[in-house]
Amino acid sequence: MVGVGRATRLLGYLSAADKDYDAVIRLGAATTTDDAEGEVLSQAAAAVDPSDLAAAVGRLTGVIEQVPSSVSAIKVGGRRSYERVRSGEAVELPPRTVTVSRFEVLDVAAVGDCLDVAVTVTCSSGTYIRALARDLGADLGVGGHLRQLRRTRSGTVSVTECQDLDEFERSPKLLSLGEALDRNFARLDVDAESAAAVSHGRGLPAIGAAGPVAVFGPGDAALALMAEEGDRLKPLAVFV
């Protein structure tokens, strides 16, 4: 996802949306990085019964506690976890609560003594698919790691709408700031008096919104992204 000009201020909020992934998990081998780039830690014949696989997938679906991979970009004492691991440190990250709303097996194929399990996943921001692969293998007692990964949706943006870099450089397809706000957040239209207050960084009365609110003024002008704090809407980012 690319932001240009004022829209760069939206990227952090857009990245917090839920996401879809297509992935291939290899059962029968655990690695140091929980993906195919790491060194193999253990191997086992992945003679997994389909019902056991389905049950293990079910246990990793819903609201779960997940320990991120130690080679993630999470900061530990001001340094990225993967930097600490690469310098030889042993890093154990605390678990975090994530939501896996869909974890569906699409296909299973034997690769030597291993099984490649093609899956599709819908999850909350902050979920690590390679940690799902690791935990699936651990649950089944055979080890596992992530073999392939492709994000197919982030929030309201599908991979079918995306461009490769060459195409983007030739003819970029961009949403206006107003379109991006309107598409991804609840909308609040305000009058000229309130628009002037928002443009100077002042708040508005709360409206009972559960998440960020895109505020528009007269003439469909994109004013701000705001969030409720107590009985007030307070600015997260002001665009005018």
MDAnalysis code that builds the backbone (N, CA, C; Angstrom):
import MDAnalysis as mda
import numpy as np

u = mda.Universe.empty(720, n_residues=240, atom_resindex=np.repeat(np.arange(240), 3), trajectory=True)
u.add_TopologyAttr("name", ["N", "CA", "C"] * 240)
u.add_TopologyAttr("resid", np.arange(1, 241))
u.add_TopologyAttr("resname", ["MET", "VAL", "GLY", "VAL", "GLY", "ARG", "ALA", "THR", "ARG", "LEU", "LEU", "GLY", "TYR", "LEU", "SER", "ALA", "ALA", "ASP", "LYS", "ASP", "TYR", "ASP", "ALA", "VAL", "ILE", "ARG", "LEU", "GLY", "ALA", "ALA", "THR", "THR", "THR", "ASP", "ASP", "ALA", "GLU", "GLY", "GLU", "VAL", "LEU", "SER", "GLN", "ALA", "ALA", "ALA", "ALA", "VAL", "ASP", "PRO", "SER", "ASP", "LEU", "ALA", "ALA", "ALA", "VAL", "GLY", "ARG", "LEU", "THR", "GLY", "VAL", "ILE", "GLU", "GLN", "VAL", "PRO", "SER", "SER", "VAL", "SER", "ALA", "ILE", "LYS", "VAL", "GLY", "GLY", "ARG", "ARG", "SER", "TYR", "GLU", "ARG", "VAL", "ARG", "SER", "GLY", "GLU", "ALA", "VAL", "GLU", "LEU", "PRO", "PRO", "ARG", "THR", "VAL", "THR", "VAL", "SER", "ARG", "PHE", "GLU", "VAL", "LEU", "ASP", "VAL", "ALA", "ALA", "VAL", "GLY", "ASP", "CYS", "LEU", "ASP", "VAL", "ALA", "VAL", "THR", "VAL", "THR", "CYS", "SER", "SER", "GLY", "THR", "TYR", "ILE", "ARG", "ALA", "LEU", "ALA", "ARG", "ASP", "LEU", "GLY", "ALA", "ASP", "LEU", "GLY", "VAL", "GLY", "GLY", "HIS", "LEU", "ARG", "GLN", "LEU", "ARG", "ARG", "THR", "ARG", "SER", "GLY", "THR", "VAL", "SER", "VAL", "THR", "GLU", "CYS", "GLN", "ASP", "LEU", "ASP", "GLU", "PHE", "GLU", "ARG", "SER", "PRO", "LYS", "LEU", "LEU", "SER", "LEU", "GLY", "GLU", "ALA", "LEU", "ASP", "ARG", "ASN", "PHE", "ALA", "ARG", "LEU", "ASP", "VAL", "ASP", "ALA", "GLU", "SER", "ALA", "ALA", "ALA", "VAL", "SER", "HIS", "GLY", "ARG", "GLY", "LEU", "PRO", "ALA", "ILE", "GLY", "ALA", "ALA", "GLY", "PRO", "VAL", "ALA", "VAL", "PHE", "GLY", "PRO", "GLY", "ASP", "ALA", "ALA", "LEU", "ALA", "LEU", "MET", "ALA", "GLU", "GLU", "GLY", "ASP", "ARG", "LEU", "LYS", "PRO", "LEU", "ALA", "VAL", "PHE", "VAL"])
u.atoms.positions = np.array([
    [0.848, -1.186, 0.000],
    [0.000, 0.000, 0.000],
    [0.892, 1.246, 0.000],
    [0.585, 2.184, -0.883],
    [1.406, 3.376, -1.048],
    [0.561, 4.614, -0.763],
    [1.115, 5.539, -0.005],
    [0.456, 6.811, 0.236],
    [1.277, 7.942, -0.344],
    [0.600, 8.951, -0.863],
    [1.272, 10.086, -1.488],
    [0.813, 11.365, -0.798],
    [1.745, 12.256, -0.495],
    [1.383, 13.544, 0.091],
    [0.705, 13.383, 1.441],
    [-0.389, 14.099, 1.627],
    [-1.085, 14.066, 2.914],
    [-1.591, 12.678, 3.264],
    [-1.857, 11.849, 2.249],
    [-2.409, 10.514, 2.490],
    [-1.431, 9.590, 3.203],
    [-0.129, 9.945, 3.239],
    [0.815, 9.100, 3.973],
    [0.438, 9.024, 5.451],
    [-0.269, 10.021, 5.944],
    [-0.654, 10.035, 7.351],
    [-1.739, 9.010, 7.665],
    [-2.350, 8.447, 6.619],
    [-3.387, 7.429, 6.807],
    [-2.822, 6.027, 6.931],
    [-1.600, 5.809, 6.451],
    [-1.108, 4.447, 6.264],
    [-1.090, 3.642, 7.560],
    [-0.702, 4.253, 8.649],
    [-0.670, 3.532, 9.916],
    [-2.044, 3.043, 10.339],
    [-3.080, 3.828, 10.059],
    [-4.442, 3.451, 10.433],
    [-5.011, 2.415, 9.463],
    [-4.658, 2.535, 8.192],
    [-5.125, 1.553, 7.210],
    [-4.503, 0.182, 7.455],
    [-3.247, 0.163, 7.897],
    [-2.571, -1.113, 8.116],
    [-3.151, -1.877, 9.297],
    [-3.951, -1.224, 10.127],
    [-4.550, -1.888, 11.281],
    [-5.781, -2.715, 10.914],
    [-6.187, -2.689, 9.644],
    [-7.365, -3.442, 9.215],
    [-7.058, -4.933, 9.158],
    [-8.124, -5.763, 9.132],
    [-7.907, -7.198, 9.009],
    [-7.425, -7.545, 7.607],
    [-6.912, -8.758, 7.451],
    [-6.226, -9.126, 6.212],
    [-6.556, -10.561, 5.818],
    [-6.431, -10.833, 4.516],
    [-6.559, -12.185, 3.975],
    [-5.217, -12.641, 3.434],
    [-4.916, -13.929, 3.615],
    [-3.690, -14.510, 3.084],
    [-3.976, -15.864, 2.456],
    [-3.233, -16.193, 1.412],
    [-3.111, -17.558, 0.923],
    [-1.719, -18.033, 1.297],
    [-1.612, -19.245, 1.807],
    [-0.323, -19.723, 2.302],
    [-0.185, -21.216, 2.081],
    [1.066, -21.677, 2.106],
    [1.374, -23.099, 2.121],
    [2.209, -23.378, 3.359],
    [1.716, -24.277, 4.198],
    [2.400, -24.680, 5.420],
    [2.996, -26.067, 5.200],
    [4.270, -26.203, 5.475],
    [4.904, -27.518, 5.364],
    [4.952, -28.163, 6.747],
    [4.265, -29.292, 6.865],
    [4.289, -30.077, 8.095],
    [5.355, -31.159, 7.990],
    [6.108, -31.348, 9.068],
    [7.155, -32.354, 9.076],
    [8.534, -31.778, 9.280],
    [8.631, -30.452, 9.356],
    [9.928, -29.808, 9.589],
    [9.722, -28.465, 10.277],
    [10.399, -28.251, 11.395],
    [10.406, -26.959, 12.078],
    [11.713, -26.256, 11.762],
    [11.685, -24.916, 11.656],
    [12.888, -24.158, 11.314],
    [13.144, -23.050, 12.330],
    [14.344, -22.504, 12.286],
    [14.734, -21.451, 13.237],
    [13.951, -20.167, 13.038],
    [13.442, -19.931, 11.825],
    [12.731, -18.681, 11.526],
    [11.237, -18.897, 11.313],
    [10.774, -20.131, 11.450],
    [9.373, -20.495, 11.228],
    [8.960, -20.360, 9.770],
    [9.943, -20.162, 8.883],
    [9.654, -20.137, 7.453],
    [10.763, -20.880, 6.708],
    [10.691, -20.859, 5.366],
    [11.606, -21.678, 4.571],
    [13.028, -21.150, 4.539],
    [13.257, -19.923, 5.019],
    [14.596, -19.349, 4.982],
    [15.468, -19.800, 6.145],
    [14.858, -20.380, 7.167],
    [15.622, -20.754, 8.354],
    [16.251, -22.132, 8.252],
    [17.108, -22.430, 9.225],
    [17.721, -23.745, 9.313],
    [16.735, -24.725, 9.952],
    [16.779, -25.964, 9.483],
    [15.869, -26.983, 9.995],
    [16.281, -27.366, 11.414],
    [15.322, -27.292, 12.342],
    [15.557, -27.655, 13.734],
    [15.196, -29.104, 14.016],
    [14.124, -29.571, 13.380],
    [13.666, -30.939, 13.615],
    [12.885, -31.416, 12.408],
    [12.867, -32.720, 12.222],
    [12.110, -33.336, 11.144],
    [11.377, -34.559, 11.678],
    [10.205, -34.796, 11.099],
    [9.414, -35.965, 11.482],
    [8.509, -36.332, 10.319],
    [8.236, -37.602, 10.192],
    [7.305, -38.040, 9.149],
    [5.919, -37.497, 9.470],
    [5.356, -36.751, 8.539],
    [4.072, -36.080, 8.776],
    [2.917, -36.969, 8.348],
    [2.759, -38.080, 9.045],
    [1.627, -38.979, 8.776],
    [0.437, -38.476, 9.591],
    [-0.205, -37.428, 9.092],
    [-1.246, -36.726, 9.844],
    [-2.626, -37.143, 9.335],
    [-3.461, -37.579, 10.227],
    [-4.832, -37.932, 9.869],
    [-5.612, -36.652, 9.555],
    [-6.439, -36.662, 8.501],
    [-7.206, -35.450, 8.149],
    [-8.050, -34.909, 9.297],
    [-8.614, -35.794, 10.114],
    [-9.439, -35.317, 11.229],
    [-8.582, -34.628, 12.284],
    [-7.343, -35.126, 12.493],
    [-6.437, -34.474, 13.442],
    [-6.011, -33.105, 12.921],
    [-5.775, -33.009, 11.610],
    [-5.422, -31.725, 11.004],
    [-6.559, -30.724, 11.172],
    [-7.779, -31.170, 10.898],
    [-8.932, -30.277, 11.028],
    [-9.105, -29.803, 12.465],
    [-8.884, -30.705, 13.416],
    [-9.029, -30.332, 14.824],
    [-7.957, -29.322, 15.235],
    [-6.725, -29.517, 14.763],
    [-5.647, -28.589, 15.104],
    [-5.888, -27.218, 14.491],
    [-6.366, -27.190, 13.257],
    [-6.717, -25.917, 12.620],
    [-7.812, -25.218, 13.420],
    [-8.791, -25.994, 13.886],
    [-9.867, -25.419, 14.685],
    [-9.383, -24.791, 15.970],
    [-8.362, -25.406, 16.581],
    [-7.822, -24.853, 17.832],
    [-7.057, -23.555, 17.611],
    [-6.665, -23.297, 16.363],
    [-5.955, -22.055, 16.040],
    [-6.870, -21.044, 15.359],
    [-8.160, -21.256, 15.466],
    [-9.151, -20.358, 14.874],
    [-9.926, -19.656, 15.987],
    [-10.235, -18.390, 15.770],
    [-10.946, -17.605, 16.767],
    [-10.003, -16.641, 17.453],
    [-10.327, -16.241, 18.668],
    [-9.461, -15.364, 19.459],
    [-8.438, -16.248, 20.160],
    [-7.163, -16.068, 19.825],
    [-6.116, -16.942, 20.349],
    [-4.960, -16.104, 20.907],
    [-4.145, -16.734, 21.743],
    [-2.902, -16.131, 22.216],
    [-1.780, -16.657, 21.319],
    [-1.060, -15.762, 20.655],
    [-0.025, -16.164, 19.713],
    [1.311, -15.538, 20.105],
    [2.347, -16.364, 20.144],
    [3.705, -15.871, 20.358],
    [4.305, -15.545, 18.997],
    [4.632, -14.278, 18.714],
    [5.215, -13.926, 17.415],
    [6.539, -14.645, 17.184],
    [6.891, -14.811, 15.916],
    [8.185, -15.383, 15.585],
    [9.305, -14.501, 16.135],
    [10.367, -15.114, 16.612],
    [11.485, -14.350, 17.172],
    [12.191, -13.497, 16.129],
    [11.994, -13.808, 14.834],
    [12.624, -13.001, 13.786],
    [11.643, -11.979, 13.213],
    [10.656, -11.596, 14.006],
    [9.734, -10.545, 13.599],
    [10.386, -9.184, 13.797],
    [9.681, -8.137, 13.340],
    [10.208, -6.772, 13.456],
    [9.816, -6.099, 14.768],
    [9.227, -6.840, 15.688],
    [8.844, -6.267, 16.979],
    [10.090, -5.792, 17.716],
    [9.998, -4.615, 18.325],
    [11.153, -4.063, 19.030],
    [11.252, -4.622, 20.447],
    [12.464, -4.979, 20.829],
    [12.773, -5.454, 22.175],
    [13.908, -4.582, 22.699],
    [13.619, -3.755, 23.687],
    [14.645, -2.866, 24.214],
    [15.196, -1.910, 23.179],
    [14.337, -1.449, 22.271],
    [14.738, -0.476, 21.261],
    [15.330, -1.062, 19.997],
    [15.520, -2.384, 19.941],
    [16.055, -3.037, 18.738],
    [15.063, -4.047, 18.209],
    [15.031, -4.200, 16.886],
    [14.161, -5.194, 16.273],
    [14.546, -6.588, 16.754],
    [13.528, -7.412, 16.982],
    [13.786, -8.768, 17.464],
    [14.682, -9.540, 16.501],
    [14.423, -9.398, 15.173],
    [15.240, -10.152, 14.225],
    [16.707, -9.725, 14.261],
    [16.977, -8.447, 14.594],
    [18.359, -7.996, 14.702],
    [19.053, -8.684, 15.877],
    [18.344, -8.813, 16.985],
    [18.908, -9.475, 18.155],
    [19.188, -10.951, 17.859],
    [18.247, -11.602, 17.174],
    [18.434, -13.019, 16.840],
    [19.636, -13.195, 15.919],
    [19.743, -12.315, 14.917],
    [20.853, -12.442, 13.967],
    [22.214, -12.162, 14.609],
    [22.205, -11.416, 15.727],
    [23.468, -11.156, 16.428],
    [23.785, -12.246, 17.444],
    [22.950, -13.295, 17.481],
    [23.226, -14.446, 18.332],
    [22.460, -14.493, 19.631],
    [21.584, -13.524, 19.881],
    [20.809, -13.518, 21.117],
    [19.630, -14.484, 21.013],
    [19.248, -15.051, 22.141],
    [18.021, -15.846, 22.226],
    [16.888, -14.906, 22.644],
    [15.872, -14.797, 21.812],
    [14.765, -13.864, 22.064],
    [13.466, -14.650, 22.189],
    [12.752, -14.392, 23.272],
    [11.431, -15.001, 23.449],
    [10.432, -13.872, 23.661],
    [9.537, -13.711, 22.708],
    [8.568, -12.623, 22.758],
    [7.323, -13.048, 23.537],
    [6.680, -12.101, 24.212],
    [5.460, -12.443, 24.950],
    [4.296, -12.699, 23.989],
    [3.331, -13.513, 24.400],
    [2.175, -13.757, 23.547],
    [1.321, -12.506, 23.416],
    [0.569, -12.447, 22.330],
    [-0.372, -11.351, 22.111],
    [-1.700, -11.948, 21.647],
    [-2.760, -11.240, 21.934],
    [-4.089, -11.707, 21.540],
    [-4.366, -11.288, 20.100],
    [-4.686, -12.258, 19.249],
    [-5.034, -11.990, 17.860],
    [-6.325, -12.742, 17.533],
    [-6.934, -12.368, 16.420],
    [-8.160, -13.036, 15.984],
    [-7.954, -13.651, 14.613],
    [-8.144, -14.959, 14.528],
    [-8.108, -15.683, 13.258],
    [-9.553, -16.065, 12.942],
    [-10.200, -15.275, 12.123],
    [-11.622, -15.504, 11.863],
    [-11.869, -16.583, 10.814],
    [-10.846, -16.862, 9.991],
    [-10.962, -17.979, 9.043],
    [-9.592, -18.623, 8.889],
    [-9.554, -19.943, 9.013],
    [-8.337, -20.730, 8.811],
    [-8.810, -22.011, 8.129],
    [-8.722, -22.021, 6.823],
    [-9.355, -23.073, 6.026],
    [-8.312, -23.822, 5.195],
    [-8.354, -25.145, 5.274],
    [-7.466, -25.991, 4.471],
    [-8.061, -26.154, 3.078],
    [-7.270, -25.818, 2.056],
    [-7.717, -25.928, 0.671],
    [-7.211, -27.202, -0.001],
    [-5.997, -27.633, 0.372],
    [-5.407, -28.799, -0.291],
    [-4.280, -29.342, 0.582],
    [-4.025, -30.643, 0.460],
    [-2.915, -31.286, 1.158],
    [-2.164, -32.144, 0.156],
    [-0.850, -31.968, 0.071],
    [-0.039, -32.722, -0.881],
    [1.203, -33.265, -0.181],
    [1.535, -34.536, -0.449],
    [2.729, -35.146, 0.125],
    [3.967, -34.682, -0.631],
    [5.021, -34.302, 0.130],
    [6.320, -33.925, -0.429],
    [7.371, -34.712, 0.349],
    [7.741, -35.886, -0.158],
    [8.604, -36.774, 0.609],
    [7.886, -37.196, 1.871],
    [8.548, -37.031, 3.023],
    [7.925, -37.364, 4.302],
    [7.087, -36.220, 4.861],
    [7.087, -35.094, 4.169],
    [6.358, -33.910, 4.636],
    [5.005, -33.799, 3.956],
    [4.186, -32.909, 4.492],
    [2.907, -32.556, 3.877],
    [2.884, -31.058, 3.640],
    [2.539, -30.649, 2.425],
    [2.312, -29.235, 2.129],
    [0.812, -28.971, 2.209],
    [0.431, -28.096, 3.128],
    [-0.977, -27.803, 3.391],
    [-1.276, -26.399, 2.882],
    [-2.066, -26.301, 1.825],
    [-2.481, -25.003, 1.286],
    [-3.670, -24.500, 2.094],
    [-3.571, -23.272, 2.580],
    [-4.615, -22.724, 3.444],
    [-4.971, -21.310, 3.002],
    [-6.121, -20.854, 3.444],
    [-6.486, -19.447, 3.328],
    [-6.839, -18.957, 4.726],
    [-6.389, -17.739, 5.049],
    [-6.518, -17.214, 6.408],
    [-7.066, -15.795, 6.354],
    [-8.028, -15.507, 7.213],
    [-8.464, -14.136, 7.471],
    [-8.164, -13.845, 8.930],
    [-7.465, -12.742, 9.188],
    [-6.997, -12.512, 10.556],
    [-6.890, -11.023, 10.857],
    [-6.754, -10.733, 12.143],
    [-6.580, -9.357, 12.573],
    [-5.157, -8.909, 12.291],
    [-4.970, -7.596, 12.238],
    [-3.630, -7.040, 12.100],
    [-2.765, -7.509, 13.267],
    [-1.501, -7.806, 12.990],
    [-0.607, -8.270, 14.035],
    [-0.523, -9.772, 14.160],
    [-1.309, -10.495, 13.352],
    [-1.233, -11.956, 13.339],
    [-0.081, -12.389, 12.437],
    [0.721, -13.327, 12.900],
    [1.839, -13.844, 12.110],
    [1.468, -15.205, 11.528],
    [1.426, -15.282, 10.188],
    [1.048, -16.538, 9.546],
    [2.120, -17.596, 9.767],
    [3.381, -17.198, 9.812],
    [4.420, -18.203, 10.071],
    [4.327, -18.740, 11.491],
    [3.800, -17.933, 12.426],
    [3.566, -18.447, 13.776],
    [2.407, -19.446, 13.766],
    [1.394, -19.205, 12.940],
    [0.328, -20.200, 12.775],
    [0.899, -21.512, 12.249],
    [1.801, -21.419, 11.255],
    [2.419, -22.613, 10.685],
    [3.215, -23.358, 11.754],
    [4.018, -22.621, 12.509],
    [4.805, -23.222, 13.602],
    [3.909, -23.905, 14.620],
    [2.847, -23.218, 15.032],
    [1.980, -23.755, 16.076],
    [1.142, -24.922, 15.572],
    [0.774, -24.906, 14.301],
    [0.038, -26.040, 13.738],
    [0.914, -27.292, 13.767],
    [2.169, -27.146, 13.337],
    [3.088, -28.286, 13.364],
    [3.357, -28.773, 14.764],
    [3.499, -27.838, 15.718],
    [3.757, -28.223, 17.106],
    [2.566, -28.962, 17.698],
    [1.361, -28.478, 17.405],
    [0.145, -29.113, 17.912],
    [0.048, -30.553, 17.408],
    [0.435, -30.774, 16.163],
    [0.343, -32.114, 15.570],
    [1.558, -32.982, 15.896],
    [2.553, -32.404, 16.545],
    [3.707, -33.176, 16.975],
    [4.700, -33.508, 15.882],
    [4.633, -32.797, 14.748],
    [5.536, -33.106, 13.634],
    [6.389, -31.904, 13.226],
    [6.138, -30.744, 13.809],
    [6.837, -29.526, 13.401],
    [6.234, -28.955, 12.138],
    [6.410, -27.672, 11.951],
    [5.874, -27.029, 10.756],
    [6.500, -25.675, 10.527],
    [6.489, -25.249, 9.282],
    [6.960, -23.903, 8.952],
    [6.220, -23.393, 7.724],
    [6.323, -22.098, 7.507],
    [5.641, -21.452, 6.387],
    [6.473, -21.600, 5.124],
    [5.860, -22.123, 4.087],
    [6.565, -22.347, 2.827],
    [6.299, -21.230, 1.821],
    [5.055, -20.794, 1.713],
    [4.687, -19.730, 0.775],
    [3.646, -18.838, 1.430],
    [3.651, -17.556, 1.045],
    [2.690, -16.611, 1.605],
    [2.372, -15.534, 0.591],
    [1.085, -15.232, 0.481],
    [0.639, -14.135, -0.376],
    [-0.532, -13.436, 0.289],
    [-0.383, -12.124, 0.521],
    [-1.507, -11.347, 1.044],
    [-2.453, -11.032, -0.100],
    [-3.723, -11.319, 0.087],
    [-4.699, -11.099, -0.975],
    [-5.675, -9.972, -0.665],
    [-5.687, -9.499, 0.582],
    [-6.547, -8.356, 0.935],
    [-6.010, -7.701, 2.183],
    [-6.080, -6.365, 2.217],
    [-5.809, -5.599, 3.426],
    [-6.924, -4.585, 3.571],
    [-7.760, -4.768, 4.569],
    [-8.917, -3.887, 4.722],
    [-9.843, -3.987, 3.522],
    [-10.088, -2.860, 2.881],
    [-10.985, -2.844, 1.719],
    [-10.237, -3.018, 0.398],
    [-8.917, -3.173, 0.449],
    [-8.111, -3.245, -0.772],
    [-7.782, -4.696, -1.095],
    [-8.220, -5.150, -2.268],
    [-7.962, -6.510, -2.724],
    [-6.749, -6.528, -3.648],
    [-6.089, -7.681, -3.705],
    [-4.936, -7.826, -4.591],
    [-5.330, -7.609, -6.051],
    [-6.601, -7.824, -6.384],
    [-7.053, -7.634, -7.765],
    [-7.003, -6.161, -8.169],
    [-6.937, -5.245, -7.206],
    [-6.865, -3.815, -7.496],
    [-5.427, -3.303, -7.552],
    [-4.477, -4.158, -7.231],
    [-3.090, -3.713, -7.091],
    [-2.362, -3.690, -8.429],
    [-1.264, -2.959, -8.466],
    [-0.407, -2.863, -9.640],
    [0.997, -3.325, -9.273],
    [1.710, -3.908, -10.256],
    [3.122, -4.182, -9.993],
    [3.892, -2.864, -10.138],
    [5.154, -2.872, -9.729],
    [5.915, -1.626, -9.678],
    [6.090, -0.988, -11.050],
    [6.335, -1.808, -12.079],
    [6.518, -1.254, -13.427],
    [5.249, -0.546, -13.896],
    [4.111, -1.188, -13.683],
    [2.835, -0.585, -14.101],
    [2.553, 0.673, -13.290],
    [2.867, 0.626, -11.997],
    [2.633, 1.783, -11.146],
    [3.475, 2.972, -11.593],
    [4.726, 2.719, -11.992],
    [5.590, 3.801, -12.443],
    [5.102, 4.397, -13.757],
    [4.535, 3.539, -14.617],
    [4.033, 4.039, -15.903],
    [2.727, 4.808, -15.753],
    [1.799, 4.237, -14.988],
    [0.473, 4.839, -14.894],
    [-0.159, 4.490, -13.550],
    [0.204, 5.227, -12.492],
    [-0.292, 4.874, -11.157],
    [-1.800, 5.102, -11.028],
    [-2.463, 4.128, -10.402],
    [-3.882, 4.274, -10.089],
    [-3.987, 4.674, -8.620],
    [-4.447, 5.883, -8.381],
    [-4.487, 6.414, -7.033],
    [-5.897, 6.827, -6.647],
    [-6.275, 6.531, -5.413],
    [-7.509, 7.071, -4.857],
    [-7.218, 8.473, -4.333],
    [-8.197, 9.354, -4.419],
    [-8.039, 10.652, -3.764],
    [-8.079, 10.446, -2.251],
    [-7.602, 11.436, -1.516],
    [-7.640, 11.362, -0.064],
    [-9.067, 11.140, 0.425],
    [-10.013, 11.868, -0.144],
    [-11.409, 11.724, 0.255],
    [-11.946, 10.336, -0.029],
    [-11.595, 9.773, -1.193],
    [-12.047, 8.421, -1.530],
    [-11.487, 7.390, -0.557],
    [-10.213, 7.535, -0.214],
    [-9.589, 6.592, 0.727],
    [-10.246, 6.673, 2.103],
    [-10.534, 7.895, 2.557],
    [-11.193, 8.056, 3.846],
    [-12.597, 7.477, 3.826],
    [-13.353, 7.822, 2.800],
    [-14.745, 7.401, 2.715],
    [-14.870, 5.888, 2.602],
    [-13.905, 5.275, 1.952],
    [-13.956, 3.834, 1.704],
    [-13.585, 3.013, 2.937],
    [-12.755, 3.569, 3.804],
    [-12.182, 2.753, 4.877],
    [-12.661, 3.103, 6.286],
    [-13.350, 4.227, 6.458],
    [-13.733, 4.634, 7.801],
    [-15.178, 5.115, 7.827],
    [-15.768, 5.096, 9.028],
    [-17.085, 5.710, 9.198],
    [-16.982, 7.183, 8.824],
    [-18.091, 7.735, 8.311],
    [-18.071, 9.111, 7.787],
    [-18.948, 10.024, 8.634],
    [-18.436, 11.246, 8.856],
    [-19.206, 12.284, 9.529],
    [-19.098, 13.566, 8.714],
    [-20.240, 14.101, 8.287],
    [-20.284, 15.370, 7.565],
    [-20.644, 16.488, 8.542],
    [-19.893, 17.585, 8.484],
    [-20.116, 18.680, 9.424],
    [-20.337, 19.991, 8.661],
    [-20.899, 20.968, 9.368],
    [-21.156, 22.273, 8.758],
    [-19.890, 23.127, 8.773],
    [-19.989, 24.328, 8.233],
    [-18.821, 25.189, 8.085],
    [-18.215, 25.565, 9.428],
    [-19.043, 25.805, 10.444],
    [-18.529, 26.183, 11.763],
    [-17.705, 25.049, 12.374],
    [-18.245, 23.840, 12.315],
    [-17.511, 22.691, 12.857],
    [-16.279, 22.388, 12.024],
    [-16.386, 22.585, 10.694],
    [-15.233, 22.360, 9.824],
    [-14.083, 23.283, 10.196],
    [-14.401, 24.529, 10.522],
    [-13.357, 25.472, 10.920],
    [-12.701, 25.034, 12.225],
    [-13.513, 24.516, 13.161],
    [-12.963, 24.038, 14.430],
    [-12.021, 22.858, 14.204],
    [-12.456, 21.916, 13.360],
    [-11.634, 20.736, 13.079],
    [-10.329, 21.140, 12.402],
    [-10.390, 22.092, 11.471],
    [-9.194, 22.507, 10.736],
    [-8.158, 23.147, 11.654],
    [-8.591, 23.621, 12.827],
    [-7.669, 24.197, 13.808],
    [-7.322, 23.197, 14.912],
    [-7.649, 21.906, 14.689],
    [-7.265, 20.862, 15.621],
    [-8.167, 20.694, 16.822],
    [-9.344, 21.340, 16.797],
    [-10.260, 21.202, 17.929],
    [-11.166, 19.993, 17.725],
    [-11.731, 19.503, 18.830],
    [-12.556, 18.316, 18.800],
    [-14.017, 18.609, 18.493],
    [-14.791, 17.514, 18.440],
    [-16.225, 17.578, 18.180],
    [-16.938, 16.688, 19.197],
    [-18.233, 16.858, 19.384],
    [-18.969, 15.952, 20.271],
    [-18.902, 14.509, 19.758],
    [-18.820, 13.561, 20.669],
    [-18.779, 12.144, 20.301],
    [-20.074, 11.737, 19.614],
    [-19.972, 10.733, 18.750],
    [-21.149, 10.253, 18.014],
    [-21.396, 8.759, 18.251],
    [-20.634, 8.141, 19.153],
    [-20.817, 6.723, 19.432],
    [-20.135, 5.818, 18.425],
    [-19.040, 6.276, 17.844],
    [-18.322, 5.486, 16.839],
    [-17.376, 4.504, 17.518],
    [-17.266, 3.302, 16.940],
    [-16.407, 2.265, 17.518],
    [-14.958, 2.417, 17.089],
    [-14.698, 3.094, 15.980],
    [-13.335, 3.231, 15.468],
    [-13.115, 4.618, 14.915],
    [-12.031, 4.800, 14.158],
    [-11.754, 6.113, 13.574],
    [-12.891, 6.601, 12.677],
    [-13.060, 7.918, 12.629],
    [-14.135, 8.558, 11.859],
    [-13.509, 9.547, 10.886],
    [-13.905, 9.446, 9.630],
    [-13.466, 10.404, 8.620],
    [-14.433, 11.590, 8.625],
    [-13.899, 12.782, 8.794],
    [-14.735, 13.983, 8.905],
    [-14.620, 14.790, 7.614],
    [-15.781, 15.130, 7.052],
    [-15.859, 15.900, 5.815],
    [-16.609, 17.192, 6.071],
    [-16.150, 18.269, 5.411],
    [-16.810, 19.556, 5.529],
    [-17.635, 19.884, 4.293],
    [-18.136, 21.109, 4.198],
    [-18.906, 21.526, 3.026],
    [-18.092, 21.335, 1.745],
    [-18.785, 20.962, 0.677],
    [-18.122, 20.726, -0.599],
    [-17.363, 19.418, -0.631],
    [-17.712, 18.501, 0.280],
    [-17.077, 17.178, 0.336],
    [-15.576, 17.280, 0.640],
    [-15.170, 18.307, 1.364],
    [-13.760, 18.496, 1.686],
    [-13.330, 17.527, 2.781],
    [-12.257, 16.755, 2.523],
    [-11.716, 15.825, 3.519],
    [-10.964, 16.627, 4.569],
    [-11.462, 16.617, 5.809],
    [-10.892, 17.460, 6.858],
    [-9.929, 16.712, 7.780],
    [-10.364, 15.560, 8.291],
    [-9.570, 14.913, 9.338],
    [-10.007, 13.482, 9.549],
    [-9.140, 12.749, 10.229],
    [-9.483, 11.448, 10.787],
    [-9.489, 11.623, 12.294],
    [-10.596, 11.230, 12.937],
    [-10.763, 11.486, 14.362],
    [-11.183, 10.213, 15.075],
    [-10.999, 10.174, 16.391],
    [-11.406, 9.026, 17.194],
    [-11.981, 9.521, 18.510],
    [-12.892, 8.740, 19.070],
    [-13.553, 9.152, 20.301],
    [-12.667, 8.929, 21.517],
    [-12.690, 9.912, 22.383],
    [-12.007, 9.842, 23.673],
    [-12.949, 10.474, 24.688],
    [-13.574, 9.621, 25.485],
    [-14.607, 10.122, 26.388],
    [-15.806, 10.604, 25.598],
    [-16.223, 11.842, 25.860],
    [-17.396, 12.384, 25.178],
    [-17.025, 13.277, 24.009],
    [-15.777, 13.158, 23.510],
    [-15.327, 14.018, 22.414],
    [-14.692, 13.185, 21.306],
    [-14.834, 13.692, 20.081],
    [-14.051, 13.212, 18.943],
    [-12.795, 14.055, 18.878],
    [-11.627, 13.412, 18.929],
    [-10.375, 14.144, 18.900],
    [-9.571, 13.761, 17.658],
    [-8.821, 14.721, 17.104],
    [-8.116, 14.457, 15.838],
    [-6.980, 13.452, 15.973],
    [-6.935, 12.530, 15.009],
    [-5.784, 11.665, 14.827],
    [-4.858, 12.269, 13.765],
    [-5.480, 12.803, 12.710],
    [-4.735, 13.461, 11.644],
    [-5.630, 14.510, 11.009],
    [-5.119, 15.721, 10.844],
    [-5.878, 16.816, 10.228],
    [-5.249, 17.096, 8.862],
    [-6.072, 17.204, 7.845],
    [-5.579, 17.295, 6.450],
    [-5.715, 18.677, 5.847],
    [-6.213, 19.651, 6.599],
    [-6.361, 21.007, 6.057],
    [-5.601, 21.985, 6.938],
])
